Amino acid sequence: MGISLGSVNYVIRKLVEKGFVKVNRFKNSRNKISYIYVLTPQGIKELIRQTKLFLKKSYQEYLLLKAEMEEVKKKKRELNANSSLDALAER
């Protein structure tokens, strides 16, 4: 994914500090380094907030691209119409 382990650990620590993630150890695990990461209620609220922002931004980008595509189609139709008129004029 192109992210170092140190970067992942840093981000997880910051999420825990902000109260978005809770970290628990597996008590019965043979691997004593095993952890479970759980979103807290505050973390779920933040996830929802970030998701809403992402969807809003994505929809705005979609509308912008749609408008740009309509403009390109309009210019193409105009060029095609002008080409047809030029061809008729040459005859």
C-alpha distances in whole Angstrom, upper triangle without the diagonal:
4,6,9,11,13,12,11,15,16,15,16,19,20,20,22,24,25,25,23,21,24,23,25,25,26,30,31,28,28,25,26,23,22,21,21,20,22,22,25,28,27,23,24,26,24,21,24,25,21,21,25,24,21,23,26,24,23,26,28,25,26,30,30,28,31,34,32,33,36,37,36,38,41,41,41,43,46,45,46,49,50,49,52,54,54,55,58,59,59,61
4,7,10,12,10,11,14,15,14,16,19,20,20,22,24,25,26,24,23,25,24,26,27,28,32,33,30,30,26,27,24,23,23,23,21,24,24,27,30,28,25,26,28,25,23,26,26,23,23,26,25,22,25,27,25,24,28,29,26,28,31,30,29,32,35,33,33,37,38,37,39,42,41,41,44,46,45,46,50,50,50,52,55,54,55,58,59,59,62
4,7,8,6,7,10,11,11,13,15,16,17,19,21,21,23,21,19,22,21,23,24,25,29,30,27,28,24,25,21,21,20,20,18,21,21,24,27,25,22,24,26,22,21,24,24,21,22,25,24,22,25,27,25,24,28,29,27,29,32,31,31,34,36,35,35,39,40,39,41,44,43,44,47,48,48,49,52,53,52,55,57,57,58,61,62,62,64
4,5,5,6,9,10,11,13,14,16,17,19,20,21,23,21,20,21,20,22,23,24,27,29,26,26,22,23,19,19,19,20,19,22,22,25,28,27,23,25,27,24,23,26,27,24,25,28,27,25,28,30,28,28,32,32,31,32,36,35,34,37,40,38,39,43,43,42,45,47,47,47,50,52,51,53,56,56,56,58,61,61,61,64,66,65,68
4,5,5,6,9,10,11,12,14,15,16,18,20,21,20,18,19,17,19,19,21,24,25,22,23,19,19,15,16,15,17,16,19,20,23,26,25,22,24,26,24,22,26,27,24,25,29,28,26,29,31,30,30,33,34,33,34,38,37,37,40,42,41,42,45,46,45,47,50,50,50,53,55,54,56,59,59,59,61,64,64,64,67,69,69,71
4,5,5,6,9,10,11,12,14,15,16,18,20,19,18,19,17,19,20,22,25,27,24,25,21,20,16,17,17,18,17,20,21,23,26,25,22,24,26,23,23,27,27,24,26,29,28,26,30,32,30,30,34,35,33,35,38,38,38,41,43,42,43,46,47,46,48,51,51,51,54,56,55,57,60,60,60,63,65,65,66,69,70,70,72
4,5,5,6,9,10,11,12,14,15,17,18,17,16,18,17,20,21,23,26,28,26,27,23,22,19,19,18,18,16,19,19,21,24,23,20,22,24,21,20,24,23,21,22,26,24,23,26,28,26,27,30,31,30,32,35,34,34,37,39,38,39,42,43,43,45,47,47,48,51,52,52,54,56,57,57,60,62,62,63,66,67,67,69
4,5,5,6,9,10,11,12,14,15,17,15,13,15,14,17,18,20,23,25,23,24,20,20,16,16,14,15,13,16,16,19,22,20,17,19,21,19,18,21,22,19,21,24,23,22,25,27,26,26,29,30,29,31,34,34,34,37,39,38,39,42,43,43,45,47,48,48,51,53,52,54,57,57,57,60,62,62,63,66,67,67,70
4,5,5,6,9,10,10,12,14,15,14,13,14,12,15,16,18,21,23,21,22,19,18,14,14,13,14,12,15,16,18,21,20,17,20,22,20,19,23,23,21,23,26,25,24,27,30,28,29,32,33,32,34,37,37,37,40,42,42,43,46,47,46,48,51,51,52,54,56,56,57,60,61,61,63,66,66,67,70,71,71,73
4,6,5,6,9,10,11,12,14,14,13,14,14,17,18,21,24,27,25,26,22,21,17,18,16,16,14,17,17,18,21,19,17,20,21,18,19,22,22,20,22,25,24,23,27,28,27,28,31,32,31,34,36,36,36,39,41,40,42,45,45,45,48,50,50,51,54,55,55,57,59,60,60,63,65,65,66,69,70,70,73
4,5,5,6,9,10,11,12,11,11,13,13,17,18,21,24,27,25,27,23,22,18,18,16,15,13,14,14,16,18,16,14,16,18,15,15,19,18,16,18,21,20,20,23,25,24,24,28,29,28,30,33,33,33,36,38,37,39,42,43,43,45,47,47,48,51,52,52,54,57,57,58,60,62,62,64,66,67,68,70
4,5,5,6,9,10,11,9,8,10,9,13,15,18,21,23,21,23,20,19,15,15,12,12,9,11,11,13,16,15,12,15,17,15,14,18,19,17,19,22,22,21,24,26,25,26,29,30,30,32,35,35,35,38,40,40,41,44,45,45,47,49,50,50,53,55,55,56,59,60,60,62,65,65,66,69,70,71,73
4,5,5,6,9,10,10,9,10,10,13,15,18,21,24,22,24,21,19,16,16,13,14,11,13,13,14,17,16,13,17,18,16,17,20,20,19,21,24,24,24,27,28,28,29,32,33,33,35,37,37,38,41,42,42,44,46,47,48,50,52,53,53,56,57,58,59,62,63,63,65,67,68,69,72,73,73,76
4,5,5,6,9,9,9,11,12,16,18,21,24,27,26,28,25,23,20,19,16,16,13,14,13,14,16,14,12,16,16,14,15,18,18,16,19,22,21,21,24,26,25,26,30,30,30,32,35,35,36,38,40,40,42,44,45,45,48,50,50,51,54,55,55,57,59,60,61,63,65,66,67,69,70,71,74
4,5,5,6,5,6,8,10,14,17,20,23,25,24,27,24,22,19,18,15,14,10,11,9,10,13,11,8,12,13,11,12,15,15,14,16,19,19,19,22,24,23,25,27,28,29,31,33,34,34,37,38,39,40,43,44,44,46,48,49,50,52,54,55,56,58,59,60,62,64,65,66,68,70,70,73
4,5,5,6,5,6,8,11,14,17,20,23,22,25,22,20,17,17,13,12,9,10,9,9,12,11,9,13,15,13,14,17,18,17,19,22,22,22,25,27,27,28,31,32,32,34,37,37,38,40,42,42,44,46,47,48,50,52,53,54,56,58,58,60,62,63,64,66,68,68,70,72,73,74,76
4,5,8,8,9,11,14,17,21,23,26,25,28,25,23,20,20,17,16,13,13,12,12,14,12,11,15,16,14,16,19,19,18,21,23,23,24,27,28,28,29,32,33,33,35,38,38,39,41,43,43,45,47,48,49,51,53,54,55,57,59,59,61,63,64,65,67,69,69,71,73,74,75,78
4,6,8,10,13,16,19,22,25,28,27,30,27,25,23,22,18,17,14,13,11,10,12,9,9,12,12,11,13,16,15,15,18,20,19,21,24,24,25,26,29,30,30,33,35,35,36,38,40,41,42,45,46,46,48,50,51,52,55,56,57,58,60,62,62,65,66,67,68,71,72,73,75
4,6,7,10,14,17,20,22,25,25,28,26,24,22,20,17,15,12,11,9,7,9,7,7,10,11,10,12,15,15,16,18,20,20,21,24,25,26,27,30,31,32,34,35,36,38,40,41,42,44,46,47,48,50,51,53,54,56,57,58,60,62,63,64,66,68,69,70,72,73,74,77
4,7,10,14,17,20,22,25,25,28,25,24,21,20,16,14,10,8,6,5,8,6,4,7,9,8,9,12,12,12,15,17,17,18,21,22,23,24,26,28,29,30,32,33,34,36,38,39,40,42,44,45,46,48,50,51,53,54,55,56,59,60,61,63,65,65,67,69,70,71,73
4,7,10,13,16,19,21,21,24,21,20,18,16,12,10,6,6,5,5,9,8,6,9,12,11,11,14,15,15,17,19,20,20,23,25,25,26,29,30,31,32,35,36,36,38,40,41,42,44,46,46,48,50,51,52,54,56,57,58,60,62,62,64,66,67,68,70,72,73,75
4,7,10,13,15,18,18,21,19,17,16,14,10,8,6,5,6,6,10,10,9,12,14,14,14,17,19,19,20,23,24,24,26,28,29,30,32,34,34,36,38,39,40,42,44,45,46,48,50,50,52,54,55,56,58,60,60,61,64,65,66,68,70,71,72,74,75,76,78
4,7,10,12,16,15,18,16,14,12,10,7,6,5,6,9,10,14,14,13,15,18,17,17,20,22,21,23,26,26,26,29,31,31,32,34,36,36,38,40,41,42,44,46,46,47,50,51,52,53,56,57,57,59,61,62,63,65,67,67,69,71,72,73,75,77,77,79
4,7,9,12,12,15,13,11,10,9,6,5,7,8,11,12,16,17,15,17,20,20,20,23,25,25,26,29,30,29,31,34,34,35,37,39,39,41,43,44,45,46,49,49,50,53,54,55,56,59,60,60,62,64,65,66,68,70,70,72,74,75,76,78,80,80,82
4,6,9,9,11,10,8,7,6,4,6,9,11,15,16,19,21,19,21,24,24,23,26,28,28,29,32,33,32,34,37,37,37,40,42,42,43,46,47,47,49,51,52,52,55,57,57,58,61,62,62,64,66,67,68,70,72,72,74,76,77,77,80,81,82,84
4,6,5,9,8,7,8,6,6,7,11,13,16,18,21,23,21,22,26,26,25,28,30,29,30,33,34,34,35,38,39,39,41,43,43,44,47,48,48,50,53,53,53,56,58,58,59,62,63,63,65,67,67,68,71,72,72,74,77,77,78,80,82,83,84
4,6,9,9,8,10,9,9,11,14,16,19,20,23,25,24,25,28,29,28,31,33,33,33,36,38,37,39,42,42,42,45,47,47,48,51,52,52,53,56,57,57,60,61,61,63,65,67,66,69,71,71,72,75,76,76,78,80,81,82,84,86,86,88
4,7,9,8,11,10,11,13,16,18,22,23,26,28,26,27,31,31,30,33,35,35,35,38,40,39,40,43,44,44,46,49,48,49,52,53,53,55,58,58,58,61,63,62,63,66,68,67,69,72,72,73,75,77,77,78,81,82,82,85,87,87,89
4,5,6,9,7,9,11,15,17,21,23,26,28,26,27,31,31,29,32,35,34,34,37,39,37,39,42,43,42,45,47,47,47,50,52,51,53,56,56,56,59,61,60,61,64,65,65,67,70,70,70,73,75,74,76,79,79,80,82,84,85,86
4,6,9,9,12,14,18,21,24,26,30,31,29,30,34,34,32,35,38,37,37,40,41,40,42,45,45,44,47,50,49,49,53,54,53,55,58,58,58,61,63,62,63,66,67,67,69,72,71,72,75,76,76,78,80,81,81,84,86,86,87
4,5,6,9,12,16,19,22,25,28,29,27,28,32,31,30,33,35,34,34,38,39,37,39,42,42,42,45,47,46,47,50,51,50,52,55,55,55,58,60,59,60,64,64,64,66,69,69,69,72,74,73,75,78,78,78,81,83,83,85
4,6,8,12,15,18,22,23,27,28,26,28,31,30,29,33,35,33,34,38,38,37,39,42,42,42,45,47,46,47,51,51,51,53,56,56,56,59,61,60,62,64,65,65,68,70,70,70,73,75,74,76,79,79,80,83,84,84,86
4,6,10,13,16,19,21,25,26,23,25,29,28,27,30,32,31,31,35,35,34,37,39,39,39,42,44,43,44,47,48,48,50,53,52,53,56,57,57,58,61,62,62,64,67,66,67,70,71,71,73,76,76,77,79,81,81,83
4,7,10,13,17,19,23,24,21,23,26,26,24,28,30,28,29,32,33,32,34,37,37,37,40,42,41,42,45,46,46,48,50,50,51,53,55,55,56,59,60,60,62,64,64,65,68,69,69,71,74,74,75,77,79,79,81
4,7,10,13,15,19,20,18,19,23,22,21,24,26,25,26,29,30,29,31,34,34,34,37,39,39,40,43,44,43,45,48,48,49,51,53,53,54,57,58,58,60,63,63,64,66,68,68,70,72,73,73,76,78,78,80
4,6,10,12,16,17,15,16,20,19,18,21,23,23,23,26,27,27,28,31,32,32,34,36,36,37,40,41,41,43,46,46,46,49,51,51,52,55,56,56,58,60,61,62,64,66,66,68,70,71,71,74,76,76,78
4,7,9,13,14,11,13,16,16,15,18,20,19,20,23,24,23,25,28,28,28,31,33,33,34,37,38,38,40,43,43,44,46,48,48,49,52,53,53,56,58,58,59,61,63,63,65,67,68,69,71,73,74,76
4,6,10,11,9,10,13,13,12,15,18,17,18,21,22,22,24,26,27,27,30,32,32,33,36,37,37,39,42,42,43,45,47,47,49,51,53,53,55,57,58,59,61,63,63,65,67,68,69,71,73,74,75
4,7,8,5,6,9,10,9,12,14,14,15,17,19,19,21,23,24,25,27,29,29,30,33,34,35,36,39,40,40,43,44,45,46,49,50,51,52,55,55,56,59,60,61,62,65,66,67,69,70,71,73
4,5,5,6,9,10,10,12,14,15,16,18,20,21,22,24,25,26,28,30,31,32,34,36,37,38,40,42,42,44,46,47,48,51,52,53,55,57,58,59,61,62,63,65,67,68,69,71,73,74,76
4,5,5,6,9,10,11,12,14,15,17,19,20,21,23,24,26,27,29,30,31,33,35,36,37,39,41,42,43,45,46,48,49,51,52,54,56,57,58,60,61,62,64,66,67,68,70,72,73,75
4,5,5,6,9,10,11,12,14,15,17,18,20,21,23,24,26,27,29,30,32,33,35,36,38,39,40,42,44,45,46,48,50,51,52,54,55,57,58,60,61,63,65,66,67,69,70,72,74
4,5,5,6,9,10,10,12,14,15,16,18,20,21,22,24,26,27,28,30,31,32,34,36,37,38,40,42,43,44,46,48,49,50,52,53,54,56,58,59,61,63,64,65,67,68,70,72
4,5,5,6,9,10,10,12,14,15,16,18,20,21,22,24,26,26,28,30,31,32,35,36,37,39,41,42,43,45,46,47,49,51,52,53,55,57,58,59,61,62,63,65,67,68,70
4,5,5,6,9,10,11,12,14,15,17,18,20,21,23,24,26,27,29,30,31,33,35,36,38,39,41,42,44,45,46,48,50,51,52,54,56,57,58,60,61,63,64,66,67,69
4,5,5,6,8,10,11,12,14,15,16,18,20,21,22,24,26,27,28,30,32,33,34,36,38,39,40,42,44,45,46,48,49,51,52,54,55,57,58,60,61,63,64,66,68
4,5,5,6,9,10,10,12,14,15,16,18,20,21,22,24,26,27,28,30,31,32,34,36,37,38,40,42,43,44,46,47,49,50,52,53,55,57,58,59,61,62,64,66
4,5,5,6,9,10,10,12,14,15,16,18,20,21,22,24,25,27,29,30,31,33,35,36,37,39,41,42,43,45,46,47,49,51,52,53,55,57,58,60,61,63,64
4,5,5,6,9,10,11,12,14,15,17,18,20,21,23,24,26,27,29,30,32,33,35,36,38,39,41,42,44,45,47,48,50,51,53,54,56,57,59,60,62,64
4,5,5,6,9,10,11,12,14,15,16,18,20,21,22,24,26,27,28,30,32,33,34,36,38,39,40,42,43,45,46,48,49,51,52,54,55,57,58,60,62
4,5,5,6,9,10,10,12,14,15,16,18,20,21,22,24,26,26,28,30,31,32,34,36,37,39,40,42,43,45,46,47,49,51,52,53,55,57,58,60
4,5,5,6,9,10,10,12,14,15,16,18,20,21,23,24,25,27,29,30,31,33,35,36,37,39,41,42,43,45,46,48,49,51,52,54,55,57,59
4,6,5,6,8,10,11,12,14,15,17,18,20,21,23,24,26,27,29,30,32,33,35,36,38,39,41,42,44,45,47,48,49,51,53,54,55,58
4,5,5,6,9,10,11,12,14,15,16,18,20,21,22,24,26,27,28,30,32,33,34,36,37,39,40,42,43,45,46,48,49,51,52,53,56
4,5,5,6,9,10,10,12,14,15,16,18,20,21,22,24,25,27,28,30,31,33,35,36,37,39,40,41,43,45,46,47,49,51,52,54
4,5,5,6,9,10,11,12,14,15,17,18,20,21,23,24,26,27,29,30,32,33,35,36,38,39,41,42,44,45,47,48,50,51,53
4,5,5,6,9,10,11,12,14,15,17,18,20,21,23,24,26,27,29,30,32,33,35,36,38,39,41,42,43,45,47,48,49,52
4,5,5,6,9,10,10,12,14,15,16,18,20,21,22,24,26,27,28,30,31,33,34,36,37,39,41,42,43,45,46,48,50
4,5,5,6,9,10,10,12,14,15,16,18,20,21,22,24,26,27,29,30,31,33,35,36,37,39,40,42,43,45,46,48
4,5,5,6,9,10,11,12,14,15,17,19,20,21,23,24,26,27,29,30,32,33,35,36,38,39,41,42,44,45,47
4,5,5,6,8,10,10,12,14,15,16,18,20,21,22,24,26,27,28,30,31,33,35,36,37,39,41,42,43,45
4,5,5,6,9,10,10,12,14,15,16,18,20,21,22,24,26,27,28,30,31,33,35,36,37,39,40,42,44
4,5,5,6,9,10,11,12,14,15,17,19,20,21,23,24,26,27,29,30,32,33,35,36,38,39,41,43
4,5,5,6,9,10,11,12,14,15,17,18,20,21,23,24,26,27,29,30,32,33,35,36,37,39,41
4,5,5,6,9,10,10,12,14,15,16,18,20,21,22,24,26,27,28,30,31,33,35,36,37,39
4,5,5,6,9,10,11,12,14,15,17,18,20,21,23,24,26,27,29,30,31,33,35,36,38
4,5,5,6,9,10,11,12,14,15,17,18,20,21,23,24,26,27,29,30,32,33,35,37
4,5,5,6,9,10,11,12,14,15,17,18,20,21,22,24,26,27,29,30,31,33,35
4,5,5,6,9,10,10,12,14,15,16,18,20,21,22,24,25,27,29,30,31,33
4,5,5,6,9,10,11,12,14,15,16,18,20,21,23,24,26,27,29,30,32
4,5,5,6,9,10,11,12,14,15,16,18,20,21,22,24,26,27,29,31
4,5,5,6,9,10,10,12,14,15,16,18,20,21,22,24,26,27,29
4,5,5,6,9,10,10,12,14,15,16,18,20,21,23,24,26,27
4,5,5,6,9,10,11,12,14,15,17,18,20,21,23,24,26
4,5,5,6,9,10,10,12,14,15,16,18,20,21,22,25
4,5,5,6,8,10,10,12,14,15,16,18,20,21,23
4,5,5,6,9,10,10,12,14,15,17,18,20,22
4,5,5,6,9,10,11,12,14,15,16,18,20
4,5,5,6,9,10,10,12,14,15,16,19
4,5,5,6,9,10,11,12,14,15,17
4,5,5,6,9,10,11,12,14,16
4,5,5,6,9,10,10,12,15
4,5,5,6,9,10,11,13
4,5,5,6,9,10,11
4,5,5,6,9,10
4,5,5,6,9
4,5,5,7
4,5,5
4,6
4
